[in-house]
């Protein structure tokens, strides 16, 4: 099972804005979906280990 963690970054730090198994939903987010968001990143976790991370456009 893969778990998707979406992180929102701004000048004040970062915040987890989504955690779930729904890949389609996780990858559909855009920075404009969140207030004061400069960049979004996704971390992909499987079996308790981070297997990938990248920036969402």
GIHU-V169815 format. One record per helix or strand of 3 or more residues. SS is the DSSP state (helix for helix, strand for strand). FROM is the first residue (numbers start at 1). TO is the last residue. If there is no record, write none. Layout:
((SS;FROM;TO) (SS;FROM;TO))
This chain:
((strand;2;10) (strand;13;20) (helix;23;28) (helix;31;33) (strand;39;46) (strand;49;56))
